[in-house]
Structure formats: structure tokens, C-alpha cells
Amino acid sequence: MVVRSFLLAAAVLALAGPALAQGEGAAGEQPGDAVASDQPGSQPPADSIQSALRPAGDPGGLRGTLAARGIAYSLTYIGEGLGNVSGGQRRGATYAGRLDGQLDIDLGRLAGWGGATVHTNVYQIHGRGLSRDHLGNLLAVSGIEALPSTRLYELWLEQRLFDGRLSVRAGQLAADTEFVVSQYAALFMNSTFGFPGLLAADLPNGGPAYPLATPGMRARFAPDESWSASVGLFNGAPAGPRSADPQRDNPDGLAFRTRDPALVMAELACSYDAGIAGAALPGTAKLGAWGHLARFDHQRLAEPGPGAAAPLLADPTSSGIGRRLPGNVGGYLVVDQLLYRPPGSEDGGLGMFARLLGAPGDRNLVGFYADAGLTYKGLLPGRPDDTVGVSFAYARVSDAARAFDADLGVFAPGAFRPQRRSEAVLEATYQAQIVPGWTVQPDFQYIRRPGAGMADPRSPTGAAVKDAAVFGLRSSIRY
């Protein structure tokens, strides 16, 4: 009901938009816009391959004709092969692909509605995921990994007001396209460098993030080019709060749920120039928080009986149902910083990112998360558009969840049960531009304690899943 009320308010604001937006030009990038990816789980080529195709890039001039009327479309295909040469639940290799079709309509050009834009994109996902089939880890090795499907992702109307300082979006939205986004982390293939593993593990259905968007709205106020404040309100369970397999329960992205307890996200972003080695280098810092209005299960304690203390979930005599706790919250910090820019370069050089996230340990599987990395664009002579990077991510299992594992050992002393602690991933990658609009990206990942040290379901002794070494190759083409 909360989401429906805000959607109604957004619709009223959108109807008033043409009057308030008078004097604005065509909708486009405005001061304060957050660095975000409209293709979560990947960093697609910045350019289109259309120029490399020459006359064949726009048959009949259709794309140019539509663009003159404010209609732009794009197609991006990402294909990748991944294999674990050691560790995991079992060795093997997989192939996965994702075709993304996007459509953007500038209603100012098309219909005279100043400052208004419509956006939508649809995924066709195929192949198998290495994490799901072979590793069983928390931080999925691929940002495009999902069950095969053809699904709607986002579908929203945006209205910019007051010379672009305020923008409002309403419709089907995803949080991972605008919140907790790092410019430099987007290079890496592991999913956690898109939507961090803490949010994916702790929010119902993995949150409003790839491949599941949900009805909601987002407002952003940017008084100047240095500051912006964003607030998002989302339906809190894209596939329903009782879903055991969200992608199967919302297989086409058309569930449009609006009555589940809401998820609220807020983020304050500051852009600045840092003085490093006598140079003014750009950076961005983001401070954010989220709150979920649903009830969450305690990770260790069971729902008590009348007048009784809450027994342990691991106790065979307990109800087996986690004690219900009201609401959930968390906070985060994101920093992107350019550390070095070669003379004469506009967008090359050495950049770094770091993100920290935390959430209460009693109701969440992951209580603390951190990642960091370095990227360098144009490191090799004659290759100004190639980017190399190394990154590290760490997700720590909450104290309550760890205590639950220890309790299992107390109630079943004869059985070996590994205690979950944390999962970490080290990734090294190189993204090479073949031609504008086409990149090829070899990748290596080492996963420490897949599943945070969970028991291997394929092991007859219940031993923990072994560390995994993963090699991969991704190819991305954007038209």
C-alpha cells in the first residue's frame, strides 16, 4: 500500500511536469546525476559498434530518423564462458549469454513534454551459471548469471523539474542501477562488484536488483554539480515474501507486486577534486542507508512458546521457525577516486574504489561487507581504451548465524559440521577494446571459502566446500 500511494503521488507530479519544466531543453544528463549502469552486472562498451559497421550500421537511416524524433534504442549482447579448474562443489565449465534491448523516448522532442523521458529494457537470458551449478558460493562469479528467461527489467517515466535540479522516476525500477554504484567496480565480472553481496544475501528475493526489478519510485535533488541526494521507495519483495525461488516465481518480470512491505533507500553523493601529487583529480563519495519494513527471522533463536524463553533454532525440540523481528536496516559508504591521470588523457589513468556495508547480525546472514580495487585505463602503449583491474571483496557471516552453526554441533556432537565464517573473492581482469562497441575480457577469480565455508552437499562426510579457482572469457558487443 505504501508503494501504491507513492506511485500515485509520482503520477500526479508527472502530470504537472510539463508546466514546471518549461524552459528546459531535451532530457539528458543533468548536474548531480549519479554514476550508474543501466546494465547491472556488467560494464558494456561505452561506444556503439555502429561506427565500425559504416553504412551497414544504420540500414535505411532508421536509427538516425528515430533519434531526430527523440527515440533511441540499443542492443547489447554479453556472452561468457567460465570454468573452475579446482575447488567448488564440482569442477566444470558453463556458457551464459544475455541480450539486452533498450528503448529511450525523449517526450520533449516527440510530444513537447519538456523534461520527460520513458525508458525500458528487456533481457533474453540463456545458458547456465557457474555459481549455481558448480560452486554454491554467495558472491556469484558472474554479474549476468540468472536462470534462462525472457523478462522485462525496468520500465519507468522520469520527469525533470526546476532546470533539472529535481528528477522523479516512477514505474518498475531496480536499485542496483542507481544505489551503491561504483564507477570503477563496474569493470569486474563478479556480481558482488555490482550489487554488493550483503544486500543480495540479506534482502528478500535478493532485493530489487538484477534480474528482478519491482514497482517503486525514486526522487533525486541536485542543487549543483557537486551534490545530490536520492531517495528510492521500492516494493520490498519482487517475487513475494514467501518465494523460495524468486526467478521462477517471477519468470518474466511482469509480477508488478505493490502490496509487500516497502524497501526504502537513501543516498547522499558528493563529487570533488582531490589534490594528489600536485594534480586535481576527481572523486566521488556516497553515504547511504536502507530500511525494510517487513519482519525478518532471527538467525539463531526460534519463535518461543507462550511464556517461554526463545529456544535455539538448532534445538530439535524447537519450532524450527526463526523468531520474528520487526524491520531491517543497513548503511554503506562508497568512494571512487582517480589517483593518476597521464598527461594529455581525458578519461585514462589509475582509479580506485572502496565500499563498506553493515547490517544487524541478529536478522541477517551477512553482517559486514567490504570491497576495494584498482583499475588502470590505457596502461599499455597504443591501447588507450583497454582497462586492467584487480579487486577484492569480503563478506562476513553474522555472529548469530555463526552461533547457529556452533549450536548444531552441540545438539549433534557426533556429526562434523563446518562453521560458516566468511567468503572472499580476488579478481583480476583485462578488458580489451577490439573496435569501438566491442570488448573482450579475460578474467580470473579465486574464491576463498565458497558459501562462507558451508558443508559440501556432495561430500559424504559433509566437509566444507574447497576454495575455487575460476577462469573466464567475456565478449560484449553494443549496437
C-alpha positions in Angstrom: 0.0 0.0 0.0 2.9 2.4 0.7 4.4 1.9 -2.7 1.0 2.3 -4.4 0.5 5.7 -2.6 3.9 6.9 -3.7 3.3 5.8 -7.3 0.0 7.8 -7.2 1.9 10.8 -6.0 4.5 10.4 -8.7 1.8 10.2 -11.4 0.3 13.5 -10.1 3.8 15.1 -10.2 4.4 13.8 -13.7 1.1 15.3 -14.9 2.2 18.6 -13.5 5.7 18.2 -15.0 5.2 19.9 -18.4 4.2 23.1 -16.7 7.0 23.0 -14.1 9.6 22.0 -16.7 9.1 24.9 -19.1 12.4 26.3 -20.4 14.3 23.0 -20.1 16.0 21.5 -23.1 15.8 17.9 -24.1 16.0 15.4 -21.3 19.6 14.2 -20.8 22.4 14.1 -18.3 22.0 16.8 -15.6 24.2 18.0 -12.8 24.2 15.7 -9.9 23.3 12.5 -11.9 24.9 9.6 -10.1 27.3 7.4 -12.0 25.1 4.4 -12.7 24.9 1.4 -15.0 21.7 0.6 -16.9 23.2 -2.8 -17.5 23.8 -4.2 -14.0 26.3 -7.0 -13.6 28.4 -5.7 -16.5 30.3 -2.8 -17.9 29.2 -2.7 -21.6 31.3 -0.9 -24.2 30.8 2.9 -23.9 30.5 3.3 -27.6 28.4 1.6 -30.3 29.7 -0.7 -32.9 27.6 1.2 -35.4 30.5 3.4 -36.5 32.7 0.4 -37.2 30.0 -1.1 -39.4 29.9 2.1 -41.5 26.9 2.3 -43.9 25.7 -1.0 -42.7 25.4 0.4 -39.1 22.2 2.2 -39.9 20.3 0.4 -42.7 18.0 2.8 -44.4 18.8 5.6 -41.9 16.2 4.3 -39.5 18.2 4.9 -36.3 19.0 8.4 -37.3 15.4 9.2 -38.2 14.1 7.9 -34.9 16.8 9.7 -33.0 15.8 13.0 -34.6 12.3 12.4 -33.1 13.7 11.6 -29.6 13.6 7.8 -29.9 16.8 5.9 -29.2 17.3 2.1 -29.0 20.3 -0.1 -28.3 21.1 -3.8 -28.3 23.9 -5.3 -26.2 25.0 -8.9 -26.2 27.2 -10.3 -23.5 28.5 -13.8 -23.8 30.9 -15.6 -21.5 32.5 -18.9 -20.7 33.5 -19.7 -17.1 35.1 -22.8 -15.6 36.5 -23.7 -12.2 39.7 -25.7 -12.6 39.8 -26.6 -8.9 37.6 -26.4 -5.8 33.9 -25.7 -5.6 31.3 -28.5 -5.3 32.4 -30.0 -8.6 34.7 -29.0 -11.5 33.2 -27.9 -14.8 32.5 -25.1 -17.3 29.5 -23.2 -18.3 28.4 -20.7 -21.0 25.9 -17.9 -20.4 24.6 -15.1 -22.5 22.4 -12.1 -22.1 20.8 -9.9 -24.9 19.6 -6.5 -23.6 17.3 -4.5 -25.7 16.8 -0.9 -24.5 14.4 1.9 -25.6 14.6 5.5 -24.5 12.0 8.1 -25.6 12.5 11.8 -25.1 9.0 13.1 -24.7 10.2 16.7 -25.1 11.2 16.0 -28.8 8.4 13.5 -29.5 5.4 15.2 -27.9 6.5 18.6 -26.5 6.6 17.3 -22.9 9.7 19.1 -21.6 12.0 17.2 -19.2 10.1 13.8 -19.5 11.7 10.6 -20.6 10.5 7.0 -20.9 12.9 4.1 -20.5 12.5 0.4 -20.7 14.7 -2.6 -21.3 14.1 -6.3 -21.8 16.5 -9.2 -21.2 16.9 -12.5 -23.0 19.0 -14.7 -20.8 20.3 -18.1 -21.7 22.9 -20.7 -20.6 23.9 -21.8 -17.2 25.5 -20.1 -14.2 28.8 -21.5 -12.8 28.0 -20.4 -9.2 24.6 -22.1 -9.2 25.7 -25.3 -10.9 29.3 -25.8 -9.7 30.3 -23.6 -6.8 27.5 -22.8 -4.4 29.1 -19.6 -3.3 27.5 -16.4 -2.0 29.3 -13.9 -4.3 28.2 -15.2 -7.8 31.2 -15.2 -10.2 29.2 -13.5 -13.0 27.1 -10.4 -12.9 24.9 -11.8 -15.7 24.2 -15.1 -14.1 20.5 -15.9 -13.9 18.0 -18.6 -14.9 17.2 -18.7 -18.6 14.3 -16.4 -19.3 13.0 -13.6 -21.4 12.0 -10.9 -19.0 11.1 -7.2 -18.6 13.6 -5.4 -16.4 12.9 -1.7 -15.9 10.0 0.4 -17.3 9.8 3.9 -15.9 8.8 7.5 -16.6 11.2 10.2 -15.5 10.3 13.9 -15.1 12.9 16.5 -14.6 11.9 19.8 -12.9 13.4 23.1 -11.9 16.0 23.2 -14.7 16.9 19.6 -14.0 17.8 20.0 -10.3 14.9 17.7 -9.3 14.1 14.4 -11.1 11.4 11.9 -10.2 11.1 8.3 -11.6 8.1 6.1 -11.2 7.4 2.6 -12.6 9.3 -0.7 -12.5 12.7 0.1 -11.1 15.9 -1.6 -9.9 18.0 -0.4 -7.0 21.3 -1.7 -8.5 21.2 0.8 -11.4 21.4 3.9 -9.1 22.2 3.0 -5.5 25.6 1.7 -4.1 27.1 2.1 -7.6 30.8 2.4 -8.0 32.2 3.7 -11.3 35.4 1.7 -11.1 33.9 -1.5 -9.6 31.7 -1.9 -12.7 34.7 -3.3 -14.7 34.7 -6.6 -12.8 32.7 -9.7 -13.7 31.8 -10.9 -10.2 28.3 -10.0 -9.3 29.2 -8.5 -5.9 31.0 -5.6 -7.6 27.6 -4.5 -8.9 25.0 -5.1 -6.2 27.1 -5.9 -3.1 26.8 -9.4 -1.6 25.5 -8.1 1.7 22.3 -6.7 0.1 21.9 -9.7 -2.2 22.1 -12.1 0.8 20.0 -10.1 3.3 17.2 -8.5 1.3 14.1 -10.6 0.4 14.4 -12.2 -3.0 17.9 -10.6 -3.2 16.4 -7.1 -3.4 15.2 -5.1 -6.4 18.3 -6.0 -8.4 19.2 -8.0 -11.5 17.4 -9.9 -12.7 14.4 -8.7 -10.7 13.1 -5.1 -10.8 9.9 -4.1 -8.9 7.4 -1.2 -8.8 8.6 1.9 -7.0 9.8 5.4 -7.4 13.0 7.5 -7.0 13.5 11.2 -6.4 16.8 13.0 -6.7 17.7 16.5 -5.9 20.9 18.0 -7.2 21.4 21.7 -6.2 24.6 21.9 -8.1 27.2 19.7 -9.9 28.9 18.7 -6.6 26.0 17.4 -4.5 23.0 15.1 -5.0 20.5 13.4 -2.6 18.5 10.4 -3.7 15.6 8.6 -2.1 14.1 5.4 -3.5 11.0 3.6 -2.4 10.5 0.0 -3.8 8.1 -2.9 -3.3 10.1 -4.9 -0.8 9.8 -8.4 -2.4 9.9 -8.6 -6.3 8.7 -12.2 -6.3 6.8 -12.2 -3.0 8.0 -12.6 0.7 7.4 -16.4 0.7 9.2 -17.1 -2.5 11.7 -19.9 -2.3 13.0 -19.4 -5.9 12.3 -15.7 -6.9 13.4 -16.1 -10.5 11.0 -19.0 -11.1 8.2 -17.3 -9.2 8.5 -14.1 -11.2 9.8 -15.6 -14.5 9.0 -12.8 -16.9 9.3 -9.6 -14.7 5.6 -8.9 -15.0 4.5 -9.7 -11.5 4.2 -5.9 -10.7 3.8 -6.5 -6.9 2.8 -3.4 -5.0 1.5 -4.6 -1.6 4.6 -6.1 0.1 6.3 -4.2 2.9 8.5 -1.5 1.4 12.2 -1.1 1.0 13.5 2.5 1.3 17.0 3.6 0.2 18.6 7.0 0.6 22.0 8.2 -0.7 23.9 11.4 -0.4 26.6 11.8 -3.1 29.4 14.4 -3.2 31.7 15.0 -6.2 35.1 16.7 -5.6 38.6 17.2 -6.9 41.3 15.8 -4.6 44.7 17.2 -4.6 47.1 14.3 -5.3 50.7 14.8 -6.2 50.0 18.3 -7.2 47.1 17.4 -9.5 43.4 18.0 -9.1 41.8 14.6 -9.6 38.1 13.9 -9.5 36.5 11.7 -6.9 33.1 10.8 -5.6 31.9 9.8 -2.1 28.5 8.4 -1.3 26.9 7.8 2.1 23.8 5.7 2.1 21.3 3.8 4.2 18.4 1.5 3.7 15.4 0.2 5.7 13.0 -2.6 5.1 9.6 -2.7 6.7 9.0 -6.5 6.7 9.5 -8.8 9.6 12.7 -10.9 9.5 13.7 -14.2 11.1 16.3 -14.3 13.8 19.4 -16.2 12.6 19.8 -18.2 15.9 16.7 -18.1 18.0 13.3 -19.8 17.4 9.9 -18.4 17.9 9.1 -19.0 21.6 6.1 -20.7 23.0 3.7 -18.8 25.4 5.6 -17.6 28.5 8.8 -19.4 27.4 12.2 -18.0 26.5 13.2 -18.2 22.9 14.8 -21.6 22.3 17.6 -22.2 19.9 16.8 -22.9 16.3 19.3 -25.8 16.3 17.4 -27.5 19.1 15.4 -30.4 17.6 12.6 -29.6 20.1 12.2 -26.0 18.9 9.5 -24.8 16.5 12.1 -24.6 13.7 10.8 -21.1 12.9 13.0 -18.2 13.4 11.9 -15.6 16.0 10.2 -12.8 14.1 12.0 -9.4 14.3 10.5 -6.1 13.2 12.2 -4.4 10.2 15.7 -4.3 9.0 18.3 -1.6 8.4 21.7 -1.1 7.0 24.3 1.5 5.9 27.0 1.9 3.4 29.9 4.1 2.2 31.2 4.2 -1.4 34.4 6.0 -2.6 35.6 6.4 -6.2 38.9 8.2 -6.7 41.1 8.9 -9.7 44.7 8.6 -8.4 46.7 9.4 -11.5 45.9 10.8 -15.0 48.5 10.6 -17.7 49.4 13.9 -19.4 47.0 14.5 -22.3 44.5 11.9 -21.3 40.8 12.8 -20.7 39.5 9.6 -19.1 42.5 7.3 -18.7 44.7 6.6 -15.7 44.7 4.8 -12.3 41.5 4.8 -10.3 40.4 3.1 -7.1 37.2 2.2 -5.3 36.2 1.1 -1.9 32.8 0.2 -0.4 31.8 -0.7 3.2 28.4 -2.1 4.2 26.9 -3.2 7.5 23.7 -4.6 8.8 22.4 -6.1 12.2 23.7 -9.6 12.8 20.6 -11.0 14.6 18.4 -10.9 11.4 20.9 -11.1 8.6 23.1 -13.8 7.1 25.8 -11.3 6.2 26.6 -8.7 8.8 29.6 -6.9 7.3 30.9 -6.5 3.8 33.8 -4.7 2.2 35.4 -4.5 -1.3 38.1 -2.5 -2.9 40.0 -2.4 -6.2 42.3 -0.6 -8.6 41.8 -0.1 -12.3 44.0 1.4 -15.0 42.7 2.6 -18.4 45.4 2.9 -21.1 48.2 1.1 -19.2 49.7 -0.4 -22.4 51.2 1.8 -25.1 48.9 2.1 -28.1 45.9 0.7 -26.2 44.2 3.8 -24.7 40.8 2.2 -24.4 41.8 -1.0 -22.6 41.3 -1.3 -18.9 43.1 -3.6 -16.5 42.0 -4.2 -12.9 42.4 -6.1 -9.7 39.8 -6.2 -6.9 38.9 -7.9 -3.6 35.6 -8.5 -1.8 34.9 -9.9 1.7 31.5 -10.9 3.1 31.4 -11.9 6.8 28.7 -14.1 8.2 26.9 -12.5 11.1 27.6 -13.6 14.7 24.1 -15.0 15.1 24.4 -17.2 12.0 27.8 -18.4 13.1 26.4 -19.2 16.6 23.6 -21.2 14.9 26.3 -23.4 13.2 28.0 -23.9 16.6 24.7 -24.8 18.2 24.2 -27.6 15.6 27.5 -29.1 16.7 26.2 -29.1 20.4 23.0 -30.9 19.5 24.6 -33.3 17.1 28.1 -33.9 18.6 28.9 -36.9 16.6 28.5 -35.2 13.2 31.1 -33.0 11.5 29.5 -29.6 10.7 31.8 -26.8 9.4 31.0 -23.4 10.9 30.4 -20.7 8.3 32.7 -17.7 8.7 33.2 -15.6 5.6 33.6 -15.7 1.9 36.2 -13.7 -0.1 37.0 -13.2 -3.8 40.1 -12.0 -5.5 39.6 -11.0 -9.2 42.0 -9.9 -11.9 40.7 -8.9 -15.3 41.7 -7.1 -18.5 39.0 -5.5 -20.8 40.3 -5.0 -24.3 38.5 -3.0 -27.0 38.6 -4.7 -30.3 36.8 -1.9 -32.1 34.5 0.8 -30.6 31.5 -1.1 -29.3 33.2 -4.5 -28.9 35.3 -5.6 -26.0 36.8 -8.9 -25.0 37.6 -9.6 -21.3 39.7 -12.5 -19.9 39.2 -12.9 -16.2 40.5 -14.8 -13.2 38.8 -15.2 -9.8 39.9 -17.0 -6.7 37.0 -17.8 -4.2 38.1 -18.3 -0.6 35.6 -20.5 1.4 32.7 -20.8 -1.1 29.4 -20.5 0.7 31.3 -18.9 3.6 32.7 -22.4 4.5 29.4 -24.3 4.1 29.2 -28.1 4.1 29.5 -29.6 0.6 26.2 -31.3 -0.1 28.1 -33.7 -2.5 30.6 -34.7 0.2 29.8 -38.0 2.0 31.5 -36.6 5.1 29.9 -33.1 5.0 33.3 -31.4 4.5 33.4 -27.8 3.7 33.4 -26.7 0.0 37.0 -26.2 -1.1 38.4 -22.9 -2.4 37.8 -22.5 -6.1 39.9 -21.1 -9.0 37.9 -19.8 -11.9 39.0 -18.7 -15.3 36.7 -17.0 -17.8 36.3 -15.0 -21.0 33.6 -12.5 -21.7 32.8 -10.8 -25.0 30.4 -7.7 -25.1 29.0 -6.1 -28.2 26.8 -2.9 -28.1 24.8 -1.6 -31.1 
